[in-house]
């Protein structure tokens, strides 16, 4: 079962040479000393590559230089299909202009057994861009490494915590990287967005998954993406799981917004790159 690329040629280049060149440029610009080893999880944005690719490059550059993981587990929000729980694409592969990424079927199967929150629901993935925007970076950094694709529906506390528990159970003892796909605030002016986004970034930087969940729950579910994060639930799940899989520290690597590229500061979308892992030995 193959998942065809839905936004290649629109949200990012469909030509493999152009795409590889752009991804490499973002990765090179994103290299920074983050002090985490190993990196267990990252947060990365999912807007069009020209807008958020520079920020995503910081998240994925944090993984550069490490041995390839056994799998990359991707968790993003559903933008097009409403449902309870978390939708898994359990078998096959995801196509990208840089090659196909196979699904790690044994971890996928373990997640289905671990919790009823995760369900076999490929239909939620067909149009979804929140995971697809991560794939060019993964294909470039870790060609051939399998993925586990998860899309969260209604971002309820029980779903968020249930997914975190299942990720720990299914991934324990494996070398995995968790990727939570999320943008920050949506469609405020740049000054307001900066105020909202800096507060959220500070919570992430403190590695405070409970605090981030509380911040999400300050707003009705339909407003959380506007004021906090569209992928807040996936971010909290990944942070909770990363802590239990060995991460001890967080690093905010980059924060930006769409106006930095477009020049339109009246109505922006915020972006964040962050990483979670252990401390480097002295």
N, C-alpha and C positions, 0 to 999 in steps of 0.2 A: 504494500500500500504506500504510494508515493504522494507526498504533499507538494504540489506545484507552487512555485514562487508566485505570490499574488501582487507584489508591488515592485518587482524588478522592472527597471526602465522608467519608473515614475518617482518613487521615494528614494531610489538609489540607482546607479547606473546598471543597465542590463548587460553591458559589454564587460566581459571578465577582465580584460586588460585595464580598462579605465577604472573599474571597481577596485581591483587589486592596488592600483596606484594611489587611489584616494584613501583606502583603508591604511595602506602603509604610511602615508603622510600623516594621518591622524595618530597612528600608533607611535611614530617617531616623535611627534610633537608632545605626546602625552607621557613620555618617560619622565619619571620623577622618583626621588628617594622617599619611599613610604614607610619604611621600617617594619614591614610585616613579612613574616616568613614562617610557614607557607601562607599564601592567601587562600582562604577557604571559600569566600563569597565576595561578589561584587554587586553594586547597584549601577545600572547603566540606563541612559534614556533611549527613547524609541521614536523620536520624530524623524522627519526626512533627513537623510544623511548630511546634506549641506548645512542644516541647522544644528543638529545635535551630534554629528559625527566627531567634532572636536572634543566634546565632553566625553563621549563614549570612548574615545581613544585613550583618555586617562584611565578609565576603568580597566580596559583590556591590556594596556601597557603594563599595568600592575601584575598581570599574569605572565608577562614575557620573561623568558629565561628559566622558568620552572619546567621540570619534566612534564610531558603531556599527561593530563589526568586520565583516569579510566573512563570518565564520562563528564559531560557538562549538563547540569540539570537547570533547565530554564523555567522560570515562573513569571508570567505576565498577566495583566488584566485583560478581560474580554471587552472589546469595544463594540461588537456587533451582535452578539448572541447573549441573551439573558438566561441564566440558569443558576440553580443552587449547586454549591460545591466547586470542584476543580476538574476541568476537562483534560484528559490525557489522550495523546495520540500514541497508541501502544506499540505499533510495529512499523516496519518499513523504513522510510527515509524522507528527509526534507531536501528538496532541490534548491540549489543556489547557482548563480552564474559562475561561482568558483568551485563547483562540484557538489555532490550530494553528501549529506551528513546522515549516517544511519542512526536509527533509534536504538538505544541500549535497552533491549527488550527484557532482560532479567530484572533490572532496576524498575522498569515500568510495571512488570508483573508484581514485583514486591510491593510497590505502592498501592496497587489495587487490592492486594491482600491485607495491607496494613491498616486501611481505613476506608469506610464507605464514603468519606468526603471526596475521594478521588474516584472518578468514573471514566469509563471508556466512552469518549464523546468526541470523535474526530471532527464532527460538523462545526464545533466551536472554533476550530483552527483554520478553516478553509480560507477566510478573508482576513484573518487576524494579522496585524502588522507588529504587535508588541514583541513577539518572539522573532519574527522574520528579520527585523532590523538588527538583531544581535548576530545573525548567522554569518554575514560576511566577515565579521571580526573573528568569530570562532573558526570558520573555514580557513582563514589566513593564518591564524596563530597555531591551530591544532588540526591540520588537515587529516581527515579520516577518523578523528576521535568522535565517538557516538554521543548523541544528545538524548535527553529525556524532556519532552515538550509538555508543559503544563500551563493551562490558562484558567485563571480564577474568575468565577462568575460573581454572584453577590458576595461582597467582602464582609461577611459576618464574622464575629469573634470565633464562633465554634469552627468555622471553616478555616480561618487563619491558624488557629492553634492546632487543629486536627491535621492540617497539612504539615506544619512544623514537626509534629510528633512522627508522622509517617516518613518524612524526609530523613529524620535521624535513624529510624528503624531500617529503612531501605538502603541507606548510604553508609552506615557504620562499617568501619573496616575497609572501606574503599577510598581510593584517591579520586575524589570528585571535587568539582568546582560548582558552586551554586551561583546562578545569575538571576537577580531580580530586575525585571524591566519596568521602569517607571519614569514618567516626567514629573515635574513639580507643579506649581500653581499654573492655572490656565486663564489667560485672557484678561489679566489686570494690566494696568499701566506699569512701566518698569520699576518705578519707585515702590509701589505697593507690592509688586511681585518680589522685589529684593527683600523687603521687610518680612513677608511671609516665608520666603524660601530660606532666608538665613536662619530663621527660627527652627525650621524643620532640619536644616543641615546641622545645626548644633545638636539636636537630639540624636541624629544619626552618628555624629562624631563622638558622642558620649557612649555609643553602642547600647542605647537604651531602647530596646524593642518594646518594653511595656510603656515607656513614655511616648513612643511613636504611635502605638495602638491607642493610647488615651487621646493623643492629639487628633487622630482620625475620628474617634468617637465623639469629639466635641461638635461635629457637624453631622447633619443627616447624610445618609449614604450617597445620595445624589449630588451633594455639594463637596464631598471629600476630595474628589479629583480637582475641583476648582480651587479650593483653598489650601490643600495639603499635597496630595499625590494621587494621580489616577491609578497607580499601582501600589498604593499604600499597603494593601493586604498582602500581596506578594513580597513586598519589602520586609514587612514585619515577620512573615513566615521564614524568609531566608535568614534574617538576623537571628531569630530564635533558634533555628536549626544550626546555623554556623557556630553559635556559642556552644552548643552541646556537642558539636563535631570538632571542637578544639580551638576555635577562635577566641582570643582573649582581648583583642584591641581593634579599634576602628580607625580609619583614616579617611577624611573627606579630601578628595584629590582635586576636584574642580567643581565650580558652580557657575552657571552661565544662563542666558536666556536668548530667545530667538531674535530679539532686537539687536543683539551683538552682531548678528549676521545681516539681518534685513534692514536695519536702520529704523524700523518702525517700533518706537517705544511706547506706543499708546495701548497696545494689546499684545502681550507677550506670553510665551510659554517658558517655564523654567526647567532647567536641566541640572542634574547632579551626577557626579561620579564618586563612588566611595568603595572602599575595600575593607574586608574583615579578615583577620588572621592572627598569627602569633607574633611574639616579639623576636627580633633577631638576637642571637646570642651576642653577648658583649665581647 
